Amino acid sequence: SSSSSGGDGGLSVTRKGIHKVKYGFESPLVAEWRKRGWGCGQLQSENEYIPTVPTETALRILRRYAQCFDTTFREDLATLCITRYERFGEAASLLLQLLNNEQPDGNSSGGGAFLSPNGTTRHELWLRFADVCTAHPTEAKVAGVDFDGIIRAVLKGQDVRSGGSGIAAGGNNLGFEVFDNTSKAFGASEDDKQQQTKEATNKSQAVNHRLGEMEGTLWTRLAEYHVRAGDFELARSVYEEALDAITRVRDFSLVFDAYVRFEEGVIEALMELMEDEDEEGDEDEMKDDKGDSMGDENDDLDILLGDHVNNAVAADENAGASADVELAISRAEHLTSRRPLLLNRVLLRQNPHNVGEWIKRSELYNDLGEVDLAAAALEESLKTVSSRKAVNGSPSTLVLTLVDIYENQQKNVDAARNLLERICSKNEYEFQDSEDLAQCHAAWVELELRQENWDMSLELARRAVSGNIGRKGSKAARGLSRSLRLWNLLFDMEESLGTIQTTKDAYDRALEWKVATPSHVLNYASFLKEKKYFEESFAAYERGLGLFQFPHAGATLLWKNYLTDFLERYGGSKT
């Protein structure tokens, strides 16, 4: 077959694509090596190269081989750059190309993810890339690898490209799409904005699902990257951002432990620095003492200036170092004290409808003495938790806990009353179960009772079961008129604060709406008997027996009490 000669090092390629690498390596280049005395060793195996070849020459040959003959060799070339040649920037660039599955000319291969001939998984490639950039941030930056931008793009679900800034919109080689909705959001309608918010939430969940266990690792490597680069404040901001973004407890433990080790390392470094300065100060004092013994030329100067000047400078330096150490210790202690709150926030990001975690968050703030933050957390929970998706508790617990904070801890009864008015009258929170809303109405009545507003509390109890609230309200509001909790509360308050007629009206309305129970009938009859309304008491029994007939269990109890009261009243003289 005919062949065409190339101009790259005497390499020849047939039309069938068979690479004649032997000619390129063993003629005349190897002869030139031996002539110059670079080494007489031979190529023993695929991964064993002549160790005496100059680094730049060997790298150029390997780059040409990876570019022209075997693109999968880039993985081995990256390994050689790390382990043998210490070209860490080039290794980072090669690993980024493999992660993007780009060809050496910068174009995407379009064949999906990179398949390693050595069996290296994509997870291992990411870890190797992160290790190189973290351990050698300066070399990676010089090589054009924007590690910070790449990691942030991956964590936000954007696509990563090598070259330039390291990030480019478009493509899907990493499995992450670009979430750029800026042009759509401008001038969009309310429905469009809600749809975009929903899509962003779904995409964020998809990104977290695709990242898996890599999320916490990438955040810690990004922080270590800035630590090794000397940007300590930027590293702290990365740790804080990670704690506010991660959604898994495992990732939280990974990031938090790394954050604590970083702060402890800062404290140890400052302590060592302060000890070194103290030792240097002691050595200077010894030298000064020796100088004083050699002569008294400096005595006049000390008399004029005074020793207090030097002592003041040394004191200022020691005070500054001590302040730095105290600040570092305070940061570490503050971070440790925040751990329960940060972990609670991670759990709430996992499921924002977890009522128990919201209650726990308010308790944590109360333990820290932050009553206002506890109330703010519960107010946020009422805007976040959906009654249809609520787990680990009832949504009414949020309202009752917040009322308790306003009334007993902040001593702000007006705030508690305003909250209950918003929940019960204005229906700002939509309950799924009418019993939850009934608990809020009962809490409002009890609040007014504790404030000795007797008329207001009685009016609230009557209005709760009147049925007027639920005519234009939610399903939960429409079920208030059949809540036994509210009827029991109304009966107790009518017997204590109301008149005989209003009490009779309340019981009659309960019997008419068929919400009364056998115990209500017995209490109604007993109340009328105490007030000397004997005939109406017997009529109440009869109405109850009309509601609860045999074989209802309450019928036996009603008949027994009815006959007993009747015989006690008439003694068998009336039938």
Secondary structure as UniProt FT lines:
FT   STRAND          3..5
FT   TURN            9..10
FT   STRAND          12..14
FT   TURN            15..16
FT   STRAND          19..20
FT   HELIX           21..26
FT   HELIX           29..36
FT   TURN            46..47
FT   TURN            51..52
FT   HELIX           55..68
FT   HELIX           71..73
FT   HELIX           74..83
FT   HELIX           88..100
FT   TURN            104..105
FT   TURN            117..118
FT   HELIX           122..135
FT   HELIX           137..142
FT   TURN            143..144
FT   HELIX           147..156
FT   TURN            164..165
FT   TURN            173..174
FT   HELIX           182..185
FT   TURN            186..187
FT   HELIX           190..211
FT   TURN            212..213
FT   HELIX           214..228
FT   TURN            229..230
FT   HELIX           232..243
FT   TURN            244..245
FT   HELIX           249..294
FT   TURN            297..298
FT   HELIX           299..305
FT   HELIX           308..337
FT   HELIX           339..350
FT   TURN            352..353
FT   HELIX           355..367
FT   TURN            368..369
FT   HELIX           371..384
FT   TURN            387..389
FT   HELIX           395..404
FT   HELIX           405..409
FT   HELIX           413..424
FT   HELIX           434..450
FT   TURN            451..452
FT   HELIX           454..464
FT   TURN            469..470
FT   HELIX           475..478
FT   HELIX           480..482
FT   HELIX           484..497
FT   HELIX           500..512
FT   TURN            513..514
FT   HELIX           518..530
FT   TURN            531..532
FT   HELIX           534..547
FT   TURN            550..551
FT   HELIX           553..570
FT   TURN            571..572
//
